[in-house]
């Protein structure tokens, strides 16, 4: 089901943003309210809040969503390379 959720999120219209999803805990059924959650967070970002990371909770699901703007370079704190460096440290 994870692949289906990632595909679903990737196909949602999120003008100006690329959204990543890190599934922390899986529920039993597809989280139908995730679309409304993402649309709500895009609206909040549009009002000027600086947050770009949000956690979706519903019916056993816990999904960390990060909204990356598509019109500029990703802020260093969100860069994937930081995750890779941390992962390599823990794998040793």
Backbone as CSV, one residue per row, in Angstrom:
resi,resn,N_x,N_y,N_z,CA_x,CA_y,CA_z,C_x,C_y,C_z
1,UNK,0.823,-1.193,0.000,0.000,0.000,0.000,0.870,1.261,0.000
2,UNK,2.071,1.188,0.557,2.938,2.370,0.615,3.188,2.955,-0.769
3,UNK,3.484,2.093,-1.734,3.756,2.571,-3.088,2.538,3.292,-3.667
4,UNK,1.364,2.773,-3.381,0.137,3.401,-3.860,-0.042,4.788,-3.246
5,UNK,0.269,4.918,-1.972,0.161,6.217,-1.294,1.178,7.202,-1.861
6,UNK,2.422,6.763,-2.059,3.441,7.650,-2.630,3.043,8.106,-4.032
7,UNK,2.512,7.192,-4.824,2.061,7.537,-6.177,0.891,8.518,-6.112
8,UNK,-0.040,8.272,-5.225,-1.198,9.138,-5.054,-0.758,10.560,-4.699
9,UNK,0.159,10.682,-3.743,0.660,11.998,-3.321,1.412,12.671,-4.465
10,UNK,2.222,11.907,-5.184,2.992,12.469,-6.295,2.091,13.015,-7.396
11,UNK,0.918,12.428,-7.573,0.013,12.851,-8.635,-0.953,13.960,-8.217
12,UNK,-0.960,14.318,-6.946,-1.822,15.419,-6.492,-1.290,16.742,-7.042
13,UNK,-2.175,17.637,-7.436,-1.701,18.955,-7.878,-1.239,19.783,-6.678
14,UNK,0.044,20.076,-6.650,0.626,20.888,-5.571,1.455,21.993,-6.220
15,UNK,0.787,22.961,-6.838,1.498,23.999,-7.593,2.562,24.701,-6.756
16,UNK,3.772,24.707,-7.310,4.884,25.378,-6.642,5.612,24.533,-5.621
17,UNK,5.154,23.294,-5.403,5.788,22.447,-4.392,5.903,20.993,-4.849
18,UNK,6.982,20.383,-4.424,7.184,18.953,-4.551,7.017,18.405,-3.138
19,UNK,6.180,17.397,-2.967,5.876,16.881,-1.630,6.477,15.485,-1.465
20,UNK,7.272,15.316,-0.399,7.784,13.990,-0.080,7.000,13.433,1.101
21,UNK,6.890,12.112,1.138,6.142,11.454,2.215,7.000,10.353,2.820
22,UNK,7.180,10.420,4.109,7.919,9.411,4.856,6.908,8.706,5.757
23,UNK,6.563,7.470,5.410,5.540,6.734,6.155,6.175,6.138,7.406
24,UNK,5.740,6.642,8.548,6.302,6.218,9.825,5.513,5.061,10.439
25,UNK,4.206,5.061,10.220,3.361,3.985,10.744,2.216,3.767,9.776
26,UNK,1.943,2.504,9.473,0.917,2.158,8.496,-0.417,1.831,9.159
27,UNK,-1.477,2.272,8.512,-2.823,1.938,8.943,-3.326,0.741,8.152
28,UNK,-4.570,0.396,8.374,-5.163,-0.764,7.708,-5.719,-0.429,6.323
29,UNK,-6.293,0.770,6.178,-6.933,1.151,4.926,-6.332,2.456,4.410
30,UNK,-6.564,2.714,3.124,-6.033,3.924,2.500,-6.521,5.165,3.248
31,UNK,-5.611,6.094,3.544,-5.985,7.316,4.273,-6.665,8.330,3.341
32,UNK,-7.970,8.225,3.201,-8.706,9.045,2.239,-8.617,10.541,2.518
33,UNK,-8.365,10.922,3.754,-8.323,12.343,4.087,-6.949,12.982,3.893
34,UNK,-6.001,12.256,3.303,-4.665,12.827,3.108,-4.681,13.947,2.074
35,UNK,-5.540,13.840,1.063,-5.628,14.902,0.047,-6.066,16.210,0.699
36,UNK,-7.095,16.181,1.511,-7.573,17.386,2.192,-6.491,17.960,3.098
37,UNK,-5.734,17.085,3.763,-4.651,17.511,4.643,-3.599,18.280,3.844
38,UNK,-3.202,17.738,2.704,-2.176,18.379,1.871,-2.679,19.716,1.330
39,UNK,-3.913,19.751,0.866,-4.485,21.003,0.364,-4.529,22.056,1.470
40,UNK,-4.898,21.644,2.674,-4.931,22.553,3.815,-3.546,23.111,4.121
41,UNK,-2.539,22.262,4.083,-1.177,22.723,4.383,-0.659,23.645,3.294
42,UNK,-0.999,23.381,2.040,-0.611,24.291,0.961,-1.241,25.672,1.167
43,UNK,-2.490,25.692,1.627,-3.164,26.962,1.909,-2.456,27.706,3.039
44,UNK,-2.045,26.970,4.073,-1.312,27.607,5.184,0.017,28.187,4.702
45,UNK,0.731,27.437,3.886,1.998,27.927,3.343,1.739,29.188,2.523
46,UNK,0.641,29.188,1.774,0.277,30.348,0.971,-0.003,31.593,1.797
47,UNK,-0.393,31.413,3.061,-0.637,32.565,3.937,0.648,33.119,4.540
48,UNK,1.760,32.389,4.329,3.048,32.903,4.785,3.689,32.176,5.951
49,UNK,3.081,31.102,6.446,3.744,30.398,7.558,5.052,29.789,7.048
50,UNK,6.098,29.784,7.858,7.387,29.281,7.401,7.522,27.753,7.433
51,UNK,6.631,27.069,8.108,6.743,25.608,8.245,6.635,24.930,6.881
52,UNK,7.412,23.880,6.702,7.361,23.077,5.482,7.245,21.590,5.789
53,UNK,7.291,21.239,7.065,7.158,19.838,7.476,5.893,19.696,8.320
54,UNK,5.100,18.687,7.981,3.849,18.440,8.693,3.689,16.938,8.886
55,UNK,2.963,16.542,9.919,2.716,15.127,10.170,1.232,14.852,10.069
56,UNK,0.896,13.928,9.189,-0.477,13.496,8.971,-0.763,12.318,9.904
57,UNK,-1.855,12.397,10.672,-2.298,11.317,11.561,-3.741,10.985,11.224
58,UNK,-4.021,9.710,10.936,-5.403,9.311,10.686,-5.492,7.792,10.605
59,UNK,-6.445,7.216,11.307,-6.743,5.776,11.240,-5.500,4.883,11.274
60,UNK,-4.609,5.171,12.186,-3.406,4.351,12.329,-2.227,4.802,11.490
61,UNK,-2.448,5.715,10.565,-1.363,6.223,9.725,-0.646,7.370,10.408
62,UNK,0.664,7.410,10.226,1.473,8.564,10.604,2.455,8.781,9.462
63,UNK,2.275,9.881,8.752,3.087,10.171,7.573,3.681,11.568,7.709
64,UNK,4.996,11.642,7.622,5.689,12.932,7.641,5.740,13.455,6.208
65,UNK,5.219,14.647,6.003,5.200,15.273,4.681,6.084,16.511,4.700
66,UNK,6.925,16.639,3.677,7.775,17.820,3.539,7.451,18.468,2.204
67,UNK,7.221,19.767,2.222,6.865,20.537,1.037,8.092,21.320,0.567
68,UNK,8.629,20.934,-0.582,9.803,21.596,-1.149,9.355,22.551,-2.256
69,UNK,9.729,23.829,-2.179,9.366,24.756,-3.256,10.120,24.388,-4.537
70,UNK,9.446,24.516,-5.658,10.063,24.148,-6.939,10.727,25.328,-7.636
71,UNK,10.658,26.512,-7.043,11.218,27.692,-7.702,12.552,28.152,-7.124
72,UNK,13.114,27.366,-6.209,14.413,27.742,-5.639,15.140,26.500,-5.126
73,UNK,16.407,26.695,-4.793,17.233,25.606,-4.280,16.724,25.201,-2.907
74,UNK,16.748,23.915,-2.636,16.285,23.386,-1.355,17.174,23.898,-0.237
75,UNK,16.548,24.358,0.840,17.271,24.816,2.020,18.149,23.673,2.534
76,UNK,19.333,24.002,2.981,20.317,23.008,3.441,19.764,22.054,4.499
77,UNK,18.905,22.539,5.376,18.385,21.684,6.446,17.447,20.594,5.925
78,UNK,16.921,20.763,4.708,16.025,19.769,4.136,16.705,18.882,3.093
79,UNK,17.942,19.143,2.803,18.628,18.430,1.730,18.730,16.931,2.025
80,UNK,18.519,16.144,0.994,18.576,14.695,1.117,19.959,14.226,1.546
81,UNK,20.994,14.957,1.182,22.344,14.528,1.539,22.503,14.418,3.055
82,UNK,21.806,15.261,3.817,21.883,15.168,5.274,21.338,13.833,5.767
83,UNK,20.269,13.353,5.163,19.710,12.063,5.542,20.676,10.939,5.193
84,UNK,21.317,11.048,4.051,22.263,10.009,3.635,23.470,9.961,4.573
85,UNK,23.957,11.107,4.986,25.089,11.150,5.904,24.700,10.517,7.236
86,UNK,23.535,10.851,7.756,23.083,10.261,9.007,22.911,8.757,8.864
87,UNK,22.344,8.312,7.755,22.127,6.887,7.531,23.454,6.141,7.497
88,UNK,24.449,6.696,6.843,25.755,6.041,6.757,26.416,5.943,8.127
89,UNK,26.235,6.962,8.970,26.819,6.929,10.315,26.220,5.789,11.128
90,UNK,24.913,5.572,10.993,24.244,4.532,11.777,24.484,3.135,11.215
91,UNK,24.817,3.014,9.939,25.018,1.707,9.324,26.365,1.100,9.730
92,UNK,27.314,1.904,10.140,28.662,1.392,10.465,28.675,0.569,11.708
